Structure formats: C-alpha cells, structure tokens
Amino acid sequence: MGTTKIYIFLFFFTTNVIYSQKIKWLSLDEALKAQKIQPKKIIMDVYTKWCGPCRLLDKKTFGNPDVSRYISQNFYAVKFNAEGDEEIFFYDKKYSNPNYNPDRKGRNSTHDFTKFLGIRGYPTIIFFSEQGDPIIPLTGYFNVRQIEPYLKMIKRGDYAVFKDSDDIEKYIENFNYRFRQ
C-alpha cells in the first residue's frame, strides 16, 4: 500500500470515528464522582419509557454527530428515567420511587428525584454546574438547531450574566449556528 493510500485510509478512518461518536451515558452518581476528578458540567436527559418525544430527542438530537461530539467533549451526560426505580443520592439525601411497579406497562409512578427537580413534562433536559447545582431545565423536544445555543451557552457560562429571559432570547437571536442538521 502506497503512502498516499495510507493517508487517505487514515483520514477516512479518523473522520468516521470522530463523526460517529456516541454519547456515553452515565448515572448521576457516576457523573458527580467524575466531577470531583475532572470538573465538567452535567447534562441530564430526564425521560420516560412511554414518551414519544423522548425517543425522538434520543434519535434525532442526541444521535446527531455534532451534538453527540459536543456533549461528549464538554459535559458528563446522564440519562435518568423519571419513573424508574434507581436510587439517587443528591446533596446527602436519598431519592427513590417507593411506588414503582415493575409489572406496570406504560406510565409508572413518578420518582421522588423527578419531583425534587420540579419536572412536570417529558423530555426535560437539566444542566448542572461543576459543583452539581441545577442551572436550567429545558422541557420538551429540542431539535439540533434549538439545542445548540443552549449547549454552548451552558458550556461557556454565558447564562451566568443573563438577567432575564429577554437576554436569553437576544443570545439565541444573535447565535452563530455551526452544527449540521
């Protein structure tokens, strides 16, 4: 194999690896432990098994190569079933779902951590600071174009200087989009 062919092969191989990167989803406990070693913000996808927009968010938005690469490089990504039976330890308090029924099809009881976060709709994306403090929730389905400004705003810390929702609207209005759809 000639040198040129090797370079072409390496280019396509590395490009494919970079652009096909999938998000490595963690539990909240794993993400909080990782923050102590290497501080990063957390993005949490709060979903339910029966939720159609949750599946769409997973496939269309989180499955987008630009979105998945950006999240993987800049955040700890957490998946949390809002009606699941996982035990959550957050701020020295244990949260569970005492009414969870593993035999139930469709909707289940709401997890206590979901209630603590004040989540009332699915999907909801919640961002947490490097110290584990909740920053902002985004409720509903967000496509690639809709989520990009929030990902970058949270990563850069721009949200910290906003006074109100008008500042966020101006930020998005003037945002320079880069992700492919």
N, CA, C and O of each residue as an XYZ file, in Angstrom:
724
protein
N       0.854     -1.169      0.000
C       0.000      0.000      0.000
C       0.903      1.237      0.000
O       1.815      1.345      0.820
N       0.646      2.163     -0.920
C       1.455      3.370     -1.011
C       1.156      4.340      0.113
O       0.128      4.238      0.782
N       2.068      5.287      0.316
C       1.920      6.285      1.379
C       0.640      7.088      1.218
O      -0.040      7.363      2.206
N       0.299      7.467     -0.007
C      -0.916      8.237     -0.257
C      -2.149      7.454      0.161
O      -3.059      8.007      0.778
N      -2.184      6.163     -0.174
C      -3.334      5.330      0.190
C      -3.456      5.202      1.702
O      -4.565      5.184      2.236
N      -2.341      5.115      2.386
C      -2.358      5.028      3.855
C      -2.937      6.304      4.440
O      -3.768      6.243      5.346
N      -2.514      7.458      3.939
C      -3.034      8.739      4.440
C      -4.531      8.877      4.173
O      -5.277      9.361      5.025
N      -4.965      8.453      2.993
C      -6.392      8.516      2.669
C      -7.172      7.596      3.592
O      -8.221      7.983      4.107
N      -6.674      6.382      3.810
C      -7.331      5.452      4.715
C      -7.422      6.039      6.129
O      -8.486      6.010      6.747
N      -6.311      6.567      6.634
C      -6.296      7.152      7.976
C      -7.241      8.336      8.086
O      -7.914      8.505      9.104
N      -7.297      9.160      7.039
C      -8.195     10.317      7.051
C      -9.642      9.861      7.188
O     -10.376     10.357      8.042
N     -10.052      8.912      6.343
C     -11.433      8.445      6.388
C     -11.738      7.672      7.668
O     -12.842      7.775      8.202
N     -10.783      6.905      8.160
C     -10.978      6.159      9.395
C     -11.162      7.104     10.580
O     -12.110      6.952     11.351
N     -10.263      8.078     10.730
C     -10.365      9.006     11.862
C     -11.571      9.914     11.730
O     -12.200     10.249     12.734
N     -11.909     10.323     10.508
C     -13.098     11.146     10.305
C     -14.343     10.375     10.706
O     -15.234     10.929     11.350
N     -14.416      9.104     10.336
C     -15.559      8.276     10.682
C     -15.656      8.090     12.196
O     -16.752      8.153     12.752
N     -14.542      7.867     12.862
C     -14.536      7.700     14.315
C     -14.998      8.990     15.002
O     -15.809      8.949     15.927
N     -14.482     10.122     14.547
C     -14.835     11.415     15.152
C     -16.315     11.709     14.964
O     -16.994     12.098     15.914
N     -16.822     11.526     13.749
C     -18.201     11.916     13.459
C     -19.237     10.894     13.879
O     -20.426     11.213     13.900
N     -18.835      9.675     14.214
C     -19.808      8.682     14.635
C     -19.783      8.482     16.151
O     -20.325      7.502     16.662
N     -19.161      9.399     16.854
C     -19.063      9.287     18.304
C     -20.449      9.283     18.938
O     -21.287     10.134     18.641
N     -20.667      8.331     19.796
C     -21.932      8.238     20.529
C     -21.721      8.799     21.930
O     -20.611      8.789     22.461
N     -22.795      9.281     22.505
C     -22.729      9.803     23.861
C     -22.597      8.636     24.826
O     -23.322      7.647     24.721
N     -21.668      8.757     25.768
C     -21.530      7.753     26.822
C     -22.386      8.233     27.992
O     -22.012      9.159     28.711
N     -23.528      7.596     28.170
C     -24.457      7.988     29.229
C     -24.025      7.381     30.558
O     -23.620      6.221     30.626
N     -24.119      8.180     31.600
C     -23.739      7.774     32.949
C     -24.942      7.868     33.874
O     -25.975      8.430     33.510
N     -24.803      7.320     35.062
C     -25.782      7.571     36.115
C     -25.402      8.910     36.744
O     -24.287      9.391     36.544
N     -26.301      9.503     37.486
C     -25.979     10.770     38.155
C     -24.841     10.567     39.145
O     -23.961     11.419     39.265
N     -24.852      9.451     39.848
C     -23.795      9.154     40.813
C     -22.426      9.095     40.126
O     -21.450      9.650     40.631
N     -22.360      8.425     38.980
C     -21.099      8.340     38.231
C     -20.631      9.720     37.773
O     -19.441     10.029     37.843
N     -21.561     10.544     37.305
C     -21.207     11.888     36.830
C     -20.723     12.774     37.978
O     -19.760     13.524     37.816
N     -21.377     12.695     39.123
C     -20.961     13.502     40.278
C     -19.580     13.083     40.770
O     -18.779     13.924     41.179
N     -19.306     11.779     40.730
C     -17.962     11.298     41.115
C     -16.920     11.770     40.110
O     -15.825     12.176     40.499
N     -17.247     11.721     38.827
C     -16.315     12.164     37.779
C     -16.021     13.659     37.911
O     -14.904     14.099     37.638
N     -17.014     14.434     38.327
C     -16.819     15.876     38.514
C     -15.740     16.167     39.555
O     -15.023     17.161     39.448
N     -15.627     15.312     40.549
C     -14.620     15.520     41.597
C     -13.207     15.316     41.060
O     -12.256     15.902     41.576
N     -13.068     14.490     40.031
C     -11.762     14.231     39.419
C     -11.462     15.256     38.330
O     -10.378     15.839     38.294
N     -12.426     15.468     37.451
C     -12.283     16.449     36.369
C     -13.593     17.229     36.272
O     -14.571     16.719     35.726
N     -13.628     18.458     36.792
C     -14.873     19.237     36.770
C     -15.377     19.514     35.347
O     -14.639     19.994     34.486
N     -16.629     19.202     35.139
C     -17.365     19.498     33.908
C     -18.815     19.674     34.310
O     -19.253     19.157     35.338
N     -19.544     20.394     33.509
C     -20.979     20.495     33.742
C     -21.637     19.171     33.363
O     -21.064     18.358     32.639
N     -22.839     18.978     33.866
C     -23.610     17.766     33.594
C     -24.834     18.149     32.769
O     -25.480     19.165     33.025
N     -25.137     17.324     31.781
C     -26.404     17.420     31.065
C     -27.177     16.154     31.395
O     -26.681     15.044     31.199
N     -28.402     16.327     31.900
C     -29.221     15.180     32.282
C     -30.458     15.121     31.394
O     -31.221     16.083     31.303
N     -30.640     13.984     30.748
C     -31.829     13.723     29.949
C     -32.820     12.986     30.835
O     -32.626     11.814     31.154
N     -33.885     13.678     31.231
C     -34.929     13.081     32.066
C     -36.033     12.617     31.115
O     -36.655     13.426     30.426
N     -36.262     11.319     31.089
C     -37.171     10.722     30.115
C     -38.096      9.727     30.795
O     -37.943      9.423     31.978
N     -39.050      9.228     30.035
C     -39.855      8.083     30.459
C     -39.874      7.092     29.301
O     -39.624      7.457     28.152
N     -40.169      5.849     29.614
C     -40.170      4.802     28.586
C     -41.307      4.968     27.581
O     -41.168      4.573     26.423
N     -42.422      5.543     28.004
C     -43.597      5.652     27.141
C     -43.608      6.930     26.296
O     -44.499      7.102     25.464
N     -42.656      7.811     26.490
C     -42.653      9.149     25.897
C     -42.092      9.159     24.465
O     -40.904      8.909     24.264
N     -42.939      9.447     23.484
C     -42.521      9.523     22.086
C     -41.497     10.624     21.823
O     -40.482     10.360     21.178
N     -41.729     11.869     22.306
C     -40.733     12.918     22.101
C     -39.379     12.596     22.750
O     -38.344     13.073     22.284
N     -39.380     11.792     23.816
C     -38.120     11.378     24.448
C     -37.316     10.519     23.488
O     -36.103     10.692     23.363
N     -37.982      9.595     22.808
C     -37.305      8.737     21.831
C     -36.818      9.554     20.635
O     -35.746      9.289     20.089
N     -37.603     10.538     20.237
C     -37.220     11.414     19.134
C     -35.982     12.236     19.502
O     -35.077     12.403     18.684
N     -35.946     12.744     20.729
C     -34.789     13.500     21.216
C     -33.546     12.615     21.173
O     -32.478     13.049     20.742
N     -33.694     11.387     21.619
C     -32.577     10.432     21.604
C     -32.065     10.180     20.192
O     -30.864     10.250     19.930
N     -32.984      9.890     19.296
C     -32.604      9.507     17.940
C     -32.145     10.699     17.100
O     -31.057     10.664     16.525
N     -32.946     11.734     17.024
C     -32.681     12.848     16.104
C     -31.686     13.866     16.659
O     -30.836     14.362     15.919
N     -31.780     14.180     17.941
C     -30.938     15.238     18.503
C     -29.650     14.663     19.090
O     -28.555     15.016     18.651
N     -29.778     13.783     20.077
C     -28.582     13.197     20.687
C     -27.852     12.273     19.715
O     -26.663     12.009     19.894
N     -28.535     11.785     18.703
C     -27.911     10.947     17.690
C     -27.176     11.737     16.617
O     -26.441     11.158     15.817
N     -27.366     13.053     16.590
C     -26.673     13.901     15.620
C     -25.181     13.921     15.952
O     -24.815     14.131     17.109
N     -24.311     13.706     14.960
C     -22.866     13.634     15.239
C     -22.293     14.898     15.889
O     -21.440     14.802     16.772
N     -22.745     16.066     15.468
C     -22.225     17.308     16.061
C     -22.668     17.455     17.517
O     -21.879     17.842     18.379
N     -23.928     17.143     17.778
C     -24.455     17.234     19.143
C     -23.769     16.214     20.041
O     -23.315     16.553     21.134
N     -23.692     14.971     19.588
C     -23.095     13.923     20.431
C     -21.621     14.203     20.702
O     -21.140     13.976     21.812
N     -20.910     14.688     19.703
C     -19.493     15.003     19.897
C     -19.335     16.159     20.891
O     -18.489     16.098     21.784
N     -20.145     17.207     20.739
C     -20.042     18.369     21.631
C     -20.366     17.977     23.072
O     -19.660     18.369     24.002
N     -21.420     17.215     23.248
C     -21.795     16.780     24.600
C     -20.694     15.899     25.182
O     -20.298     16.087     26.333
N     -20.200     14.947     24.409
C     -19.167     14.030     24.901
C     -17.888     14.752     25.303
O     -17.223     14.348     26.256
N     -17.544     15.799     24.596
C     -16.316     16.536     24.890
C     -16.463     17.514     26.051
O     -15.487     17.802     26.744
N     -17.678     18.030     26.272
C     -17.828     19.149     27.193
C     -18.694     18.911     28.422
O     -18.739     19.751     29.321
N     -19.373     17.791     28.469
C     -20.299     17.517     29.577
C     -20.151     16.072     30.038
O     -19.614     15.223     29.327
N     -20.638     15.819     31.238
C     -20.939     14.457     31.643
C     -22.416     14.284     31.319
O     -23.244     15.087     31.749
N     -22.747     13.254     30.572
C     -24.115     13.035     30.119
C     -24.795     11.985     30.990
O     -24.273     10.887     31.186
N     -25.960     12.339     31.503
C     -26.710     11.462     32.404
C     -28.087     11.193     31.819
O     -28.768     12.105     31.350
N     -28.483      9.930     31.853
C     -29.845      9.528     31.497
C     -30.549      9.171     32.797
O     -30.020      8.424     33.620
N     -31.742      9.710     32.970
C     -32.500      9.416     34.183
C     -33.952      9.139     33.819
O     -34.630      9.986     33.237
N     -34.422      7.941     34.168
C     -35.814      7.567     33.942
C     -36.650      8.185     35.055
O     -36.531      7.796     36.217
N     -37.491      9.141     34.701
C     -38.299      9.892     35.668
C     -39.318      9.039     36.400
O     -39.897      9.467     37.398
N     -39.537      7.824     35.899
C     -40.477      6.908     36.536
C     -39.811      5.576     36.871
O     -40.488      4.567     37.070
N     -38.480      5.581     36.932
C     -37.734      4.354     37.196
C     -37.557      4.075     38.677
O     -38.110      4.771     39.529
N     -36.766      3.032     38.971
C     -36.583      2.616     40.363
C     -35.161      2.856     40.873
O     -34.792      2.350     41.933
N     -34.368      3.621     40.133
C     -32.985      3.912     40.537
C     -32.961      4.747     41.826
O     -33.775      5.653     42.004
N     -32.020      4.431     42.715
C     -31.827      5.256     43.907
C     -30.839      6.359     43.564
O     -29.794      6.110     42.963
N     -31.178      7.567     43.950
C     -30.347      8.743     43.670
C     -29.906      9.329     45.007
O     -30.713      9.516     45.919
N     -28.619      9.613     45.102
C     -28.092     10.318     46.271
C     -27.642     11.686     45.785
O     -26.731     11.797     44.964
N     -28.287     12.725     46.299
C     -28.017     14.077     45.843
C     -28.074     15.002     47.046
O     -29.064     15.030     47.777
N     -27.006     15.756     47.245
C     -26.906     16.651     48.408
C     -27.224     15.918     49.710
O     -28.033     16.379     50.515
N     -26.587     14.791     49.899
C     -26.709     13.998     51.122
C     -28.135     13.531     51.419
O     -28.479     13.259     52.569
N     -28.939     13.443     50.401
C     -30.297     12.941     50.576
C     -30.541     11.824     49.571
O     -30.071     11.884     48.435
N     -31.280     10.803     49.998
C     -31.599      9.668     49.131
C     -32.990      9.870     48.530
O     -33.949     10.180     49.237
N     -33.079      9.686     47.206
C     -34.343      9.778     46.482
C     -34.627      8.430     45.854
O     -33.724      7.774     45.334
N     -35.881      8.019     45.903
C     -36.269      6.732     45.329
C     -37.666      6.854     44.736
O     -38.237      7.943     44.668
N     -38.193      5.736     44.317
C     -39.548      5.682     43.783
C     -40.285      4.562     44.509
O     -40.414      3.455     43.986
N     -40.769      4.852     45.719
C     -41.361      3.790     46.544
C     -42.607      3.146     45.937
O     -42.953      2.024     46.307
N     -43.280      3.821     45.027
C     -44.497      3.263     44.415
C     -44.239      2.653     43.039
O     -45.179      2.353     42.302
N     -42.964      2.472     42.697
C     -42.608      1.888     41.397
C     -43.164      0.478     41.295
O     -43.038     -0.314     42.228
N     -43.781      0.163     40.161
C     -44.328     -1.164     39.924
C     -43.668     -1.739     38.672
O     -43.968     -1.295     37.564
N     -42.768     -2.725     38.829
C     -42.055     -3.282     37.672
C     -42.965     -4.001     36.681
O     -42.570     -4.222     35.536
N     -44.159     -4.365     37.094
C     -45.088     -5.085     36.216
C     -45.978     -4.146     35.401
O     -46.670     -4.582     34.481
N     -45.957     -2.874     35.739
C     -46.827     -1.920     35.059
C     -46.289     -1.600     33.669
O     -45.095     -1.354     33.494
N     -47.168     -1.606     32.705
C     -46.823     -1.212     31.332
C     -47.241      0.251     31.163
O     -48.242      0.685     31.733
N     -46.484      0.993     30.392
C     -46.822      2.407     30.193
C     -46.361      3.250     31.365
O     -45.266      3.054     31.891
N     -47.191      4.175     31.767
C     -46.829      5.100     32.843
C     -46.647      4.374     34.168
O     -47.332      3.399     34.475
N     -45.678      4.898     34.955
C     -45.423      4.353     36.276
C     -45.491      5.516     37.265
O     -45.812      6.637     36.872
N     -45.201      5.273     38.508
C     -45.225      6.362     39.481
C     -44.009      7.270     39.265
O     -42.984      6.843     38.733
N     -44.144      8.510     39.684
C     -43.079      9.494     39.499
C     -42.021      9.341     40.580
O     -42.336      9.233     41.765
N     -40.770      9.334     40.159
C     -39.628      9.217     41.062
C     -39.548     10.458     41.946
O     -39.859     11.559     41.493
N     -39.134     10.292     43.200
C     -39.007     11.428     44.128
C     -37.995     12.465     43.636
O     -38.163     13.656     43.899
N     -36.942     12.028     42.923
C     -35.953     12.978     42.406
C     -36.561     13.835     41.297
O     -36.229     15.013     41.165
N     -37.439     13.250     40.513
C     -38.159     13.996     39.481
C     -38.977     15.105     40.139
O     -39.001     16.241     39.665
N     -39.640     14.759     41.225
C     -40.443     15.748     41.966
C     -39.536     16.823     42.557
O     -39.856     18.009     42.482
N     -38.415     16.424     43.138
C     -37.466     17.380     43.721
C     -37.010     18.401     42.682
O     -36.892     19.589     42.984
N     -36.753     17.934     41.453
C     -36.299     18.828     40.384
C     -37.430     19.684     39.814
O     -37.176     20.615     39.050
N     -38.665     19.377     40.177
C     -39.805     20.158     39.707
C     -40.185     19.864     38.259
O     -40.752     20.721     37.581
N     -39.882     18.683     37.791
C     -40.158     18.319     36.401
C     -41.616     17.908     36.258
O     -42.135     17.085     37.012
N     -42.259     18.515     35.257
C     -43.677     18.224     35.030
C     -43.960     17.736     33.607
O     -45.097     17.385     33.291
N     -42.943     17.712     32.750
C     -43.130     17.268     31.376
C     -41.893     16.550     30.872
O     -40.788     16.727     31.385
N     -42.114     15.721     29.836
C     -41.015     14.919     29.302
C     -40.930     15.096     27.797
O     -41.951     15.266     27.131
N     -39.742     15.058     27.267
C     -38.470     15.008     27.985
C     -38.149     16.354     28.628
O     -38.682     17.390     28.229
N     -37.278     16.322     29.620
C     -36.706     17.533     30.192
C     -35.199     17.326     30.255
O     -34.712     16.288     30.705
N     -34.483     18.328     29.798
C     -33.024     18.331     29.882
C     -32.663     19.297     30.993
O     -33.111     20.444     30.996
N     -31.858     18.839     31.933
C     -31.412     19.713     33.021
C     -29.900     19.773     32.996
O     -29.220     18.755     32.869
N     -29.389     20.983     33.120
C     -27.948     21.196     33.201
C     -27.574     21.448     34.651
O     -28.301     22.118     35.384
N     -26.426     20.901     35.060
C     -25.899     21.102     36.405
C     -24.502     21.711     36.294
O     -23.752     21.402     35.369
N     -24.163     22.576     37.245
C     -22.840     23.199     37.269
C     -21.775     22.181     37.659
O     -22.086     21.032     37.976
N     -20.523     22.611     37.632
C     -19.408     21.756     38.033
C     -19.495     21.373     39.511
O     -18.873     20.400     39.936
N     -20.255     22.124     40.284
C     -20.452     21.812     41.699
C     -21.705     20.967     41.934
O     -22.008     20.600     43.069
N     -22.426     20.663     40.863
C     -23.617     19.822     40.979
C     -24.899     20.585     41.207
O     -25.932     19.976     41.484
N     -24.866     21.905     41.098
C     -26.075     22.708     41.290
C     -26.873     22.783     39.990
O     -26.294     23.009     38.927
N     -28.204     22.594     40.058
C     -29.023     22.725     38.846
C     -28.912     24.142     38.271
O     -28.950     25.125     39.010
N     -28.775     24.233     36.934
C     -28.646     25.535     36.265
C     -29.952     25.922     35.595
O     -30.556     26.945     35.917
N     -30.380     25.077     34.647
C     -31.570     25.424     33.863
C     -32.205     24.149     33.319
O     -31.499     23.235     32.893
N     -33.551     24.084     33.331
C     -34.232     22.963     32.677
C     -34.761     23.396     31.310
O     -35.161     24.545     31.122
N     -34.756     22.472     30.372
C     -35.374     22.678     29.063
C     -36.414     21.583     28.903
O     -36.062     20.406     28.823
N     -37.676     21.947     28.856
C     -38.744     20.956     28.780
C     -39.266     20.847     27.357
O     -39.522     21.850     26.692
N     -39.417     19.618     26.907
C     -39.939     19.350     25.579
C     -38.852     18.890     24.630
O     -37.674     18.825     24.981
N     -39.277     18.577     23.428
C     -38.351     18.127     22.397
C     -37.579     19.324     21.841
O     -38.177     20.343     21.496
N     -36.263     19.204     21.757
C     -35.402     20.214     21.148
C     -34.672     19.557     19.989
O     -34.009     18.535     20.166
N     -34.794     20.148     18.793
C     -34.056     19.606     17.660
C     -32.615     20.133     17.714
O     -32.252     20.865     18.636
N     -31.811     19.763     16.739
C     -30.393     20.127     16.725
C     -30.210     21.641     16.776
O     -29.421     22.150     17.573
N     -30.937     22.355     15.930
C     -30.801     23.817     15.879
C     -31.262     24.466     17.190
O     -30.674     25.457     17.624
N     -32.283     23.933     17.812
C     -32.798     24.506     19.053
C     -31.875     24.253     20.239
O     -31.773     25.095     21.131
N     -31.205     23.108     20.261
C     -30.386     22.780     21.434
C     -28.981     23.370     21.371
O     -28.369     23.621     22.409
N     -28.464     23.595     20.164
C     -27.086     24.074     20.029
C     -26.789     25.335     20.852
O     -25.796     25.354     21.578
N     -27.618     26.392     20.764
C     -27.268     27.586     21.554
C     -27.256     27.324     23.061
O     -26.451     27.911     23.785
N     -28.138     26.451     23.533
C     -28.165     26.147     24.966
C     -26.916     25.376     25.386
O     -26.327     25.663     26.429
N     -26.512     24.395     24.572
C     -25.302     23.643     24.893
C     -24.105     24.574     25.019
O     -23.322     24.465     25.962
N     -23.969     25.477     24.080
C     -22.813     26.375     24.072
C     -22.930     27.447     25.147
O     -21.927     27.829     25.751
N     -24.143     27.936     25.392
C     -24.372     28.930     26.440
C     -24.004     28.361     27.813
O     -23.363     29.031     28.623
N     -24.413     27.132     28.057
C     -24.134     26.495     29.346
C     -22.649     26.179     29.458
O     -22.033     26.464     30.485
N     -22.077     25.602     28.430
C     -20.645     25.246     28.456
C     -19.775     26.463     28.735
O     -18.866     26.406     29.563
N     -20.054     27.564     28.043
C     -19.239     28.785     28.166
C     -19.540     29.577     29.434
O     -18.757     30.444     29.821
N     -20.657     29.290     30.081
C     -21.032     30.042     31.276
C     -21.726     31.348     30.967
O     -21.895     32.182     31.856
N     -22.136     31.546     29.714
C     -22.797     32.796     29.326
C     -24.084     33.036     30.111
O     -24.446     34.184     30.367
N     -24.770     31.975     30.491
C     -26.032     32.096     31.230
C     -25.867     32.864     32.536
O     -26.825     33.460     33.028
N     -24.670     32.856     33.098
C     -24.436     33.480     34.404
C     -24.583     34.999     34.371
O     -24.782     35.623     35.414
N     -24.488     35.598     33.187
C     -24.591     37.066     33.109
C     -25.972     37.521     32.650
O     -26.241     38.721     32.595
N     -26.852     36.573     32.318
C     -28.195     36.946     31.877
C     -29.035     37.401     33.060
O     -28.991     36.808     34.138
N     -29.797     38.458     32.840
C     -30.666     38.982     33.896
C     -32.069     38.378     33.829
O     -32.715     38.167     34.856
N     -32.534     38.103     32.603
C     -33.885     37.580     32.437
C     -34.010     36.833     31.117
O     -33.028     36.671     30.392
N     -35.224     36.378     30.806
C     -35.443     35.595     29.584
C     -35.207     36.416     28.320
O     -34.904     35.847     27.271
N     -35.338     37.736     28.394
C     -35.043     38.578     27.224
C     -33.578     38.446     26.808
O     -33.261     38.446     25.618
N     -32.688     38.332     27.799
C     -31.264     38.163     27.489
C     -31.020     36.842     26.755
O     -30.201     36.776     25.839
N     -31.731     35.800     27.161
C     -31.591     34.501     26.501
C     -32.108     34.595     25.071
O     -31.483     34.077     24.146
N     -33.251     35.255     24.889
C     -33.814     35.418     23.547
C     -32.857     36.180     22.630
O     -32.698     35.810     21.466
N     -32.217     37.238     23.137
C     -31.246     38.004     22.341
C     -30.035     37.141     21.996
O     -29.519     37.198     20.880
N     -29.593     36.349     22.957
C     -28.457     35.443     22.735
C     -28.772     34.494     21.579
O     -27.963     34.326     20.667
N     -29.949     33.879     21.625
C     -30.346     32.922     20.597
C     -30.554     33.628     19.256
O     -30.178     33.098     18.211
N     -31.141     34.799     19.283
C     -31.375     35.571     18.060
C     -30.069     35.899     17.332
O     -30.032     35.927     16.102
N     -29.009     36.145     18.086
C     -27.713     36.511     17.512
C     -26.730     35.343     17.439
O     -25.551     35.533     17.141
N     -27.217     34.151     17.710
C     -26.352     32.979     17.776
C     -25.850     32.587     16.390
O     -26.591     32.655     15.410
N     -24.586     32.176     16.318
C     -23.973     31.723     15.069
C     -23.955     30.191     15.073
O     -23.101     29.579     15.715
N     -24.897     29.578     14.356
C     -25.060     28.123     14.349
C     -23.933     27.438     13.581
O     -23.501     27.917     12.533
N     -23.464     26.308     14.118
C     -22.387     25.540     13.499
C     -22.741     24.068     13.266
O     -22.196     23.439     12.358
N     -23.640     23.519     14.070
C     -23.976     22.104     13.956
C     -24.712     21.832     12.648
O     -25.551     22.622     12.215
N     -24.384     20.702     12.031
C     -25.129     20.249     10.851
C     -26.418     19.594     11.307
O     -26.473     18.960     12.361
N     -27.455     19.759     10.494
C     -28.746     19.201     10.889
C     -28.972     17.858     10.340
O     -30.018     17.258     10.586
